[in-house]
Amino acid sequence: ETAVYEDVEYTVTKVEKSQGKKYNKPAEGKEFVIVTVKIENKSDEKVDYNSLYFKVVNSEGQEDSVSFSTIDSDTSLGSGDLVAGGSKEGTLVFEQKKDDKLKLNIYANIISSEPTITVIL
């Protein structure tokens, strides 16, 4: 399902779980949740994107920013600009309790206090 905010489309295309790699493992009782997001700029203006605009909310109501991890170093969403008609697909990594029910909050920018979109993962 695709959510739209100010003519920018956000689609979660995949959610994977990982126990990490040799030197990059989650804490005891946790797992890495890797969320693949596609952003498409359908507006007539340039828009920016940033991994920090995405936060995950767990079943205890805790909201966490992306984890800095090497498991998605080749696919990380990162940050940048999308010109009109541009698109970007990339991954976000969150370290969460195993098998927790999660929601993804998407913010308009880093200083926004309320999410503009919430997606159940």
N, C-alpha and C positions, 0 to 999 in steps of 0.2 A: 504494500500500500504506500502511496505517495502522499506526503503532506506538503502544502504550499503556504509560503509566507512571503508577501510582497513580491509575487511573481518569481520566486525562487523555489524550486522543487527539491525536497529532501526524501530520499528513499533508502531504507535499510534493506540491502540486498542479501546480506548473509550475517548469521551470528554463529560463531564457533567458540569452543572452549578448549583450553590448552593447559597442560601441566608445565609448560615452559620448555626451555632448552637447558643444556648442561650447566651453564653459568648464570642462567636467568630463570629462576623458579619462583612461583608464588609462595607466600607464607603458608605454614601448616594450616590445613583446613580450608584453604582458599584455592582459587583457580583463576587463570586469565580468561576473560571474556573478550573476544575479538569481534568487533562490530564493523562490518563493511557498509559504508554510506556512500551514496551517489548524490551529488549536488548538481542541479542543472539551472542555469540562469536564463529564465524565460523573459526577463525584463529587458528594457532598452538601455539600461545603465550598467556600469561596472559595479560588481559587488565583491566584498571580501569574504573569505572563509578562514576558519582557524580551528584546530583541534580543541582549543580551549573553550569554544562555544558549546561543546557537548559535555554533559555530565550524566552519570548514572545514579539512579535512586534505588536503594535496596529495600528489602521487606521491612527493615527497621526504620525506614524514613531517612536514612543517611544518604546524602548526596556527595558523590566523589567525582573529582576531575579525572582526566585520563592519566594512566600510569605511564611513566617513561620506561620503556622496555625495548629490548633489541629484537624481540620476536616478530615485530612487524617493520623492521627497519627498511625493507624494500617496498612496503606497501602503505606506509603511514600517510594519513590524510595531510598532515602538516598545515601550512597556511599559505595564503596567496590571494590573488584576485581572479575573478572570472569576468571576462568581457561579455557583452550581450550575446546570448546564444552559446556561451561556453559551458563546459561541464568538467567535473572532477570526481573521481571515485578513489576512495582510500579507506584505510582501517584506523580504528580507535581501539586501544587496549585498556581494559579496566581490571583491577585485581579485586575480586569479590569472593564471598563465601560460596563454597561449592553448592550447586543446584539451587541458588537463591532465585526468587522472582524479582525481575529487574525492569525498570523503566528507563528510557533514554530521554533526557531533557535537552532541547536544543534552544540556545539563546541567540538573540539578535546580534549581540556583541559581548565583549568581556565584562562590561560594567552593568549589563542588564541584571536586575534583581529577580525577575520572573521569566520563566521559560516561555517562548513563543509557540513551541510545539513539544508535545510529549508522546512518545511511542512506547508501547509495551513490547518488550523483547521476549 
